[in-house]
Structure formats: C-alpha cells, structure tokens
Amino acid sequence: MLVITSDALGRGDDGLGRRLMVKFVQQVGAVSPRPSLMAFYNAGVNLLVPSSPVLGTLKALEADGVELIACGTCLDHFKIRDAIAAGRISDMREIVVAMAASSKVTVV
C-alpha cells in the first residue's frame, strides 16, 4: 500500500517538491510490483483532479488494477469533491483499515 499525503515530495522548496512528486508517481507506474492500493489524503488529493500533472499516470495505474482512494474530508477541505478524475471517494476509516491490513505501507 502506498499513501500519498501531499502534492509535493519532501520539505523545503515547494516547486522542487512538486516536480519530485511527478517523477515519483511516474516511477510507481513504471516499476513492478506496483502497489495494490494507493490512498490519498491531505494535499495528496490534489493529484486526483483534472489539472494534476500525474493524472494520466494515475488513471493508467487504476486501469491496471491499482485501487485509488481519496479522503472525503480532505476533498471537502480543498473544495474538490466533485472534481476528482481518478479513484473513488473514501474516508479515513477505510484508509486506516487498509493500512492495518497491509503487509507493507509506504507513506510519502
């Protein structure tokens, strides 16, 4: 399971962090094995909207069977609940249950 908590990777320069996140998600799509589930919360949900630079990669991952779930509370906070273009709306309970059930969880 892969948990995406931001639209930027790392701390420091936000522009650099966004470029790194694009590269990170692209590499998730390029390597094997792929995670079976990707959960998005906090600013990570912004990667699921039409303007996301990684939307194509995320849609391809979803088409290949990777489940994408987005925190509904986070979508509401950013006022993008109706805008997500990949994945499905979930809640923190499902995310926590999935994390507890996964043999490996990577949080970025």
C-alpha positions as CSV (number, residue, x, y, z in Angstrom):
1,M,0.0,0.0,0.0
2,L,1.2,3.5,-0.9
3,V,-0.1,6.5,1.0
4,I,0.3,9.9,-0.7
5,T,-0.1,12.8,1.9
6,S,0.9,15.8,-0.3
7,D,1.1,17.0,-3.8
8,A,4.8,17.7,-3.2
9,L,7.6,15.3,-2.1
10,G,9.8,16.3,0.7
11,R,10.1,19.5,2.6
12,G,11.8,22.7,1.6
13,D,11.2,24.2,-1.8
14,D,7.6,23.5,-2.9
15,G,8.3,23.9,-6.6
16,L,11.0,21.2,-6.4
17,G,8.8,19.1,-4.2
18,R,6.0,19.1,-6.9
19,R,8.5,18.2,-9.6
20,L,9.8,15.3,-7.4
21,M,6.2,14.1,-6.8
22,V,5.6,14.0,-10.5
23,K,8.7,11.9,-11.0
24,F,7.8,9.7,-8.1
25,V,4.3,8.9,-9.3
26,Q,5.7,8.3,-12.8
27,Q,8.2,5.8,-11.4
28,V,5.4,4.0,-9.4
29,G,3.7,3.5,-12.8
30,A,6.9,2.2,-14.4
31,V,8.1,-0.3,-11.9
32,S,6.9,-3.8,-10.8
33,P,5.5,-4.8,-8.5
34,R,3.0,-2.0,-8.2
35,P,1.1,-1.3,-5.0
36,S,-2.4,-2.8,-4.9
37,L,-3.8,0.3,-3.2
38,M,-2.9,4.0,-3.2
39,A,-4.6,6.2,-0.6
40,F,-4.5,10.0,-0.9
41,Y,-5.1,12.4,2.0
42,N,-4.4,15.9,2.9
43,A,-2.9,17.8,-0.1
44,G,-2.3,14.5,-1.8
45,V,-5.9,14.5,-3.0
46,N,-4.9,17.4,-5.4
47,L,-3.2,14.8,-7.5
48,L,-6.5,13.3,-8.5
49,V,-8.0,16.4,-10.2
50,P,-8.0,17.1,-14.0
51,S,-5.2,19.7,-13.6
52,S,-2.9,17.2,-11.9
53,P,0.4,16.6,-13.8
54,V,0.2,12.9,-12.9
55,L,-3.5,12.3,-13.7
56,G,-2.6,10.2,-16.8
57,T,-0.3,8.0,-14.8
58,L,-2.8,7.6,-12.0
59,K,-5.5,6.7,-14.5
60,A,-3.2,4.1,-16.1
61,L,-2.4,2.6,-12.7
62,E,-6.1,2.4,-11.9
63,A,-6.8,0.7,-15.3
64,D,-4.1,-1.8,-14.4
65,G,-5.9,-2.7,-11.2
66,V,-4.3,-0.4,-8.6
67,E,-7.1,0.9,-6.4
68,L,-7.0,4.6,-5.7
69,I,-8.9,6.0,-2.7
70,A,-9.3,9.6,-1.7
71,C,-10.1,11.0,1.8
72,G,-13.5,12.6,1.5
73,T,-12.8,15.1,4.4
74,C,-9.7,16.2,2.5
75,L,-11.6,16.6,-0.7
76,D,-14.2,18.8,1.1
77,H,-11.5,20.8,2.7
78,F,-9.9,21.7,-0.6
79,K,-13.4,22.0,-2.2
80,I,-12.6,19.5,-4.9
81,R,-15.0,16.6,-4.1
82,D,-16.8,17.0,-7.4
83,A,-13.6,17.4,-9.3
84,I,-11.7,14.2,-8.8
85,A,-11.0,12.5,-12.2
86,A,-9.4,9.3,-10.9
87,G,-10.0,7.0,-8.0
88,R,-13.0,7.0,-5.6
89,I,-14.0,8.9,-2.5
90,S,-13.4,7.1,0.7
91,D,-12.9,8.0,4.4
92,M,-10.2,7.9,7.0
93,R,-11.7,4.7,8.5
94,E,-11.2,2.8,5.3
95,I,-7.7,4.1,4.9
96,V,-6.8,3.1,8.4
97,V,-8.3,-0.3,8.0
98,A,-6.4,-0.8,4.7
99,M,-3.2,0.3,6.4
100,A,-3.7,-2.1,9.2
101,A,-4.4,-5.0,6.8
102,S,-1.5,-4.3,4.5
103,S,1.7,-6.2,5.0
104,K,3.7,-3.2,3.8
105,V,2.7,0.5,4.0
106,T,4.8,3.3,2.4
107,V,3.9,6.9,3.3
108,V,5.1,9.8,1.2
